[in-house]
Amino acid sequence: MKPLIEVLFCDNHLCVAVKPAGLVTQKSPHSSTCLEDELKKVLQKRENLSGNFLQPIHRLDKVVSGIVVFARSRKALIRLQKWQQEKKMQKFYVALVS
């Protein structure tokens, strides 16, 4: 079954999506699909565009679900990576266990 990708926010610079557990963020030799590819398909259908720039600025492990931020342009990617290096961005992790 194909994972359902939920887009929380999207504009010309950023796209924020929910990564389901069991799906890798980026392509891997060990997985047939990834969040990046699935999100590209969603955006192509939604915006009727193809070949858009889409690059995650961070990753989550395959077994983890959570929010992943993508840059939609090279300029946005460079700026977001710079903010990460300068510690202008914060990440928060929440664990739900039973």
C-alpha positions as CSV (number, residue, x, y, z in Angstrom):
1,M,0.0,0.0,0.0
2,K,1.3,3.4,-1.0
3,P,1.9,5.8,1.9
4,L,-0.5,8.8,2.1
5,I,1.6,12.1,2.2
6,E,0.1,14.9,4.1
7,V,1.3,18.4,3.1
8,L,1.1,20.9,6.1
9,F,2.4,24.0,4.3
10,C,3.6,24.8,0.8
11,D,4.6,27.9,-1.0
12,N,7.3,28.8,-3.7
13,H,10.1,28.4,-1.2
14,L,9.2,25.7,1.3
15,C,7.2,22.6,1.6
16,V,6.4,20.9,5.0
17,A,5.1,17.4,4.9
18,V,4.4,14.6,7.4
19,K,6.7,11.5,6.9
20,P,4.9,8.3,7.9
21,A,6.8,5.7,9.8
22,G,8.3,3.0,7.5
23,L,9.2,5.4,4.7
24,V,12.7,6.8,4.2
25,T,13.1,10.6,3.6
26,Q,15.4,10.2,0.6
27,K,16.3,7.5,-1.9
28,S,18.2,4.5,-0.6
29,P,19.5,1.4,-2.2
30,H,17.4,-0.5,0.3
31,S,14.0,1.1,-0.4
32,S,11.9,1.4,-3.5
33,T,10.2,4.6,-2.6
34,C,10.9,7.7,-0.4
35,L,9.1,10.7,1.0
36,E,10.9,13.0,-1.5
37,D,9.6,11.1,-4.5
38,E,6.1,10.7,-3.1
39,L,5.9,14.4,-2.3
40,K,7.1,15.3,-5.8
41,K,4.1,13.3,-7.2
42,V,1.7,15.0,-4.8
43,L,3.0,18.5,-5.9
44,Q,3.0,17.6,-9.6
45,K,-0.7,16.6,-9.4
46,R,-1.6,19.6,-7.2
47,E,0.3,22.2,-9.1
48,N,0.4,20.6,-12.5
49,L,4.1,21.0,-12.7
50,S,6.9,18.6,-13.3
51,G,10.6,18.6,-12.5
52,N,10.4,20.9,-9.5
53,F,13.4,21.4,-7.2
54,L,12.6,19.7,-3.9
55,Q,15.3,19.0,-1.3
56,P,14.9,18.0,2.4
57,I,16.8,20.2,4.8
58,H,16.9,17.4,7.4
59,R,15.9,13.7,7.6
60,L,14.1,11.4,9.9
61,D,14.9,7.7,10.4
62,K,12.8,5.2,8.5
63,V,11.0,3.9,11.6
64,V,10.1,7.4,12.8
65,S,7.1,9.5,11.7
66,G,7.3,13.3,11.8
67,I,7.5,16.6,10.0
68,V,10.1,17.2,7.3
69,V,10.9,20.6,5.8
70,F,11.8,20.7,2.1
71,A,13.4,23.6,0.2
72,R,11.7,24.3,-3.2
73,S,14.6,26.3,-4.7
74,R,18.3,26.3,-4.5
75,K,18.3,29.7,-2.9
76,A,15.9,28.5,-0.1
77,L,18.1,25.4,0.5
78,I,21.2,27.5,0.9
79,R,19.5,30.0,3.2
80,L,17.9,27.2,5.3
81,Q,21.3,25.3,5.6
82,K,23.0,28.5,6.7
83,W,20.3,29.0,9.4
84,Q,20.9,25.5,10.6
85,Q,24.7,26.1,10.8
86,E,24.1,29.3,12.7
87,K,21.7,27.6,15.1
88,K,18.8,29.9,14.1
89,M,16.5,26.9,13.7
90,Q,15.4,24.6,16.5
91,K,14.2,21.0,16.2
92,F,11.9,19.4,18.8
93,Y,11.5,15.7,19.2
94,V,8.5,14.2,21.0
95,A,8.3,10.4,21.7
96,L,5.0,8.7,22.2
97,V,5.3,5.3,23.7
98,S,2.9,2.8,25.1
